[in-house]
């Protein structure tokens, strides 16, 4: 039995937050990406996504290996990936593929390197904008390269790779479904200090990060992914072994209307508490229909940020009150109280503030993980 041990929610090619290769795509390149799995097992398989591709995507070859450092992998650990027994595959436009399982023993917390050889023009590539980890690109076929010297370009996004599954024999994975706070904005890049990482360390359970920076529950965005109501099945419920989802969505639905410089919505729609609650009720209904336990989170404090204003304050307080009191979620984690400043609970405690009064830092993400671990 396979369990998803790592995931990244696919996004349409876009300019995004930082320079990336999504719009130019790849041609005669090898793409090397390093991910940290949260479950161990004796066999590994990869999930590749062409969700936003408009033509078939050719994968000339792929390998799996245990990471050494940077773009280097451990000698002797390189495994060829096949697809229905073949060494190459073509993923249909807007499609996805799961590779065959390769024999590779991994433990929870191991870093696994996935290398793709892309010998034909890909066109704009499905990606995940904010990896907070380094990915590598080099010219030609570098599938079996162990030293990593051929990978002379770097980025902080993930491309085409949407999941890594391991044969783990467990069905207790926890998916975190949210926006940039879930994605890990404000954590130390390259250090695996997101709250998903901290939760996996605390619980010993597979934890899957289904966050997208800037994501909204009720509206799609060219930069920030399809709305949560559209992507729940693909990014959470269709993954292997998920039995719990923690929902943290709404900050951007409320806050973008307070941020006039926000590039994707001018003006942003004004979203009321009733609309937000209705969206959360739909998430709850659909997750329960699939037998998944649903944990609801209050919104972290964001007073003083560019998302804050009189209207945002009113809507966020009404929404948080519903999460706490309605009893509609299977369990509730009160992140607002866990992260708030004593005497001024709408403001992040300075010790937990990344610096924008909206996103936690490493210490804040540890606190979030502890609060969620208590209700799992």
N, C-alpha and C positions, 0 to 999 in steps of 0.2 A: 504494500500500500504506500502510495506517495503522498507527501505533504509539501505544500509550498513553503519554502524556507527563506525566500527573499522575493520581493516584488518591487516594481516601479510602475506607477500608473502612466499609460501612454498619453501623449499630447500631440497636437498637430504641429508641424514645423512652424516656427515663429522666431522673431527676433529675440524674444524672451528677455530675461533679466541681464544676462551676460553674453558675450560673444559665444556662438556655438556653430556647429556644422549642419544643423538640421535643414536649412533652406538650400544650401549648396549640395548636400548629400555626399555620396561617395562614388569613386570610380577608380578601379585598380588599386584599392586600398585594403589594408588589414586594420581592423578596429579591435582594440583590446580594452576590456572593461573588467574592473575588479569589484566584487560584491562580497558582503559579509553575510553568511547564512546563519539562521537562528535555530536550525535543527540539524542533527547528525544522521548519517545513514551510510549504506555501502554502495549505493548507486545514485547517480545524479542525472537529471535531464533539464534542458533549457526550454523556455518559452520565448518565441520571437513574434513581434507584432509589426504588421504593416497596416495598422488600423486606419491611418490617414494617408496611405499611399494611393495614388490614382492609376497605377500600373503594377503588374507583377514585379516582385522583388526577388532577384536571384541571389541566393547564398551559395557561393562557389565551394565553401567548406567552413568547418567550425571545429574548434578544439576547446576542451576543458582542462584546467590544471589547477594545482594548488599554488597560491601566490607566494612569491619570495619577498620582494620589495619593489615598489614602483611597477614598471612594466615587466620585470623579471618574474619567472615562474620556477618552481622547484624542478630540477632535472629528474626525469623518471616519472613525473606525475602527469605528463601531457597525454590526454585521451582524445582520439578523434570522435567527433559527434556525427551520427548518421541520422537520416530522416527517412523513416519507413525502409531502412536498410541501405539507402543510397547516401553517397558522400556529399551530395549537393541537393538543393531544393529550390523551388520557386514559390513564393508566398503570394497568393492572389491579392489583387487590390482590395484594401479594406479587410484583409484576412489575417490569420494568425496560424502558427504551426508550433507543435510541441515535438522536440527532438526525441530520438530513442534514448533510453537510459544507458549511460556509460558507467562502467565499473570504476568507481573512485570513492574511497572511504573519506568521509568528512565528519568533523565534529561541530557541534553548535559553537559559533564564534569564529570558525575558520573563514579565511578569505579565499574566495574561488575566483580564478581568472577565466573569462570567456573571451575567445578570439574568433572573429568572423572575417572571412576573406570575401570581399565584394569586388568581383572582377568586371562587372558590367555597371553601366550608369544606373544609379538607384533613383535619381530624381530626389526631390525633397523627402527627408526621412522622418518617420515617426520617432519621437524621442521623449525623454523626460528632462525638463529644463534644468531643475536644480538638484544635482546629485550630491553636492557637498563632498565630492570625491573626484579623483582624477581619472579620466579616461584617456586613451592613447590611440594615435593613428600613425601608420607608416605606409610607405609605398610597397606594392607588390604582395606576394604571398609570404606572410610571416607566421603562418599557423603553428609551425613547430619551433619558432624562435624561443629560446629559453632565457637569454640574457637581456632581451628587451632593447638593445641598442638601436634597432631599426625603427623603433617607434619614436619619431622625433617631433611629434606635435601633440599637444595636450588640450584638454577641455574639462569643464566641470559639469558636463551633462552626460546622461546615458542615452544610447541610441539603439532602437530595434529590439533590445533585450527587455522583456517585461516580467520575467519570472525565472526562478531556479527552484526546482523541486528535488527532494531527496526521498529515497525509500526509507521511511522512518517508522512506519507502523503506528502512527499516532494521528488523532483527529481533534487536537485541542489547540489549534492555531488561533491566535488573536489578531484580527485586522484592525488597524487604526485608520479611520476614514475621515479625512479633513483637508485643511488648506495648508498655508505656509507654516503654521505652528506645528502641524503634524509632519510636514515635509522636513522640518529641521532648521528652518531659517533662524539664524542667531547662534546656532551651535558651531563648534570649532570645525572648520572644513578638514576632511581627511582623518578625523579622530573618532568617528562613529559615536558621537555624543548626543544624537537625537533622543527624544523620549522613547521612541520605539526600541532603540538599542538598550537604553537603561531598563526598560520594562522586560526585555528578553533576559537580561542579566539577573534581574530580581526574581523572575518567576520560573526560569528554566523552560518556558514554553516557546514554541515558534511565534514570533511577532512579525507581522507584515505591515509595512508602511505604505498605505494607499493615500498619502497626502499629495496635493498638487498646490504649489505656491500660488496664491491669489484665487483659488477655487471658490466657487459659490454653490450654494444649494439649489437656487432657483433660476439662475441665468447662465447661459453659455458665454464663453469668452474666447477671443482669438488667441490670447496669450495664456490664459489661465485654465484651459481645459473645459471639457464638457461639464455641464452642471451636475451636481451630485445625484440628482434624481435620474439622470441619464446613465451614469457610469457605475452605479452600485453593483449591478450584476457582473459586469465585465471585470471590475477592479477589486471586488471583494467576494461576492457570492459564488462565482465560478472558479475560484481558486481551490486547490486541494487541501482538505483537512481543516477548513475554517469552521469553528463552532461558536465564536464570539466576535462581534464587531463593536468597537467603541466609536461613537459618532461625535465629532467636534466640528460642526459647520455652522456658519451664520455670521461670523465676524465681518466678512467682506460684503455679504448681502446688506448688512446694516451700515457698514462703515464707508463703502465706496462713495456714497452720496455726500459724505462729509469731506471728501478729499478731492477738491476741484482739479488738482493736477494729475489725477489718476488717468493714464493714457488710454485705457480701454473703454471707459464709459464717460461720455461727456454729453449731457449729464447722466449720472447713474440713476437707475430707478430707485424710488423710495419704497422700501419694503417694510411692511408693518409686522407686528408680533404675530397677528393671526395668520398671515401668509407663511411666516417662518415656521410656526407651529404645525400648520397643515402639511408643509413639506416634510418635517420630521415625522409626523404621523404616517406618511406614506413610506418613508424609509423603514420605520418599525414594522409596518404591515408586510412589506416585501421580504424583509429579513426573516421574520417569524415564519412566513410561508415556506421558507427554505430550511426551517429548523435551526436557525441561527439565533443565539442569545444576543440581545441588543442592550448595550450600555450607553446611556446618554450623559454628556458632559455639559456643565454650564460653561459659558464663555469666559476665558481668562480676562482679568482686568485690562482695560485698554484706555483708561482716562489719561488725557494729555497727549495721546498719539494723534496722527493725522486722520484716524478713523473716528475720533471722538467728537461729539457735539451734543447739543440739547436733545435732538431727536434720537440719535444713536443711544444716548444714555437711557431714554425712556423705553425704547424698544428692547434693548438688551436686558434691562431689569425685568420687564414683563416676561420675556422669554425665559430667563434664568429661573424666575419664580415658577413658571409652568414646569420646567424640567424637574425642579426640586419637589414640587407639591402634587403634580397630577397623577403620579404613579403609573404612567404609561410606558416608561422604559422598564426593562427587567431589573436594572440597577442604575444608580446615579453616582457620578463622581463630580464633586463640587470644586472645580478648578478655580473658580472665582475666589472662593474663600481660601483655598490652599496657597494661592499666589499673591493675594491682595495685601496691601500695606495696612497694618493695624491703625484704626482710626480713619482711614481713607481707603476703603476696600475696593473702590473702582480703579485704583492705581496700582500697577505692579510694584511689589516690594523692590526697592533699588538693588538689593543683592541678587534678585532674579531677573533683572532687566538687561536685555542685550544693548539697550541704548536708545531705542526708538519708542519706548513705552508701549509697545505692542507685542514684541516677540521676546520670549524668555531666552536666557543664556543657558550655558551648560548646567549650572546649578538649578535654574528654574525647571529645566527638563527633567532633572533627577527628582525634583519634588513632584512633578506631574506623574512620573512613572510610579512613585511610591503611593500616590493617591489612587491611581488606577489599580495597582496591584492589590490594594486592600479590598476591592469590590469584585475581583475576578473569582 
